[in-house]
Amino acid sequence: MSAANDNKLAFSVKEAGEALGVGRSTIFELLADGRLTRVKIGAKTVIPRSSLLALLGETPDAA
């Protein structure tokens, strides 16, 4: 993840895709497979930073 994202706690689907270098459809597949965790805030879906790091094997799975 880029230095600009180091302080973010959660990412939009688009931002998560950009951070991982994948497209939106891949993010939705990972969410559907349960490999990423989502949090709904009103109508917005965000993906916690911990979920992205866990996917990359950088932290224990927080899901």
Summary of the structure (lengths in Angstrom):
residues: 63
radius of gyration: 10.7
end to end distance: 19.5
largest distance: 29.3
contacts: 148
relative contact order: 0.19
helix: 43%
strand: 17%
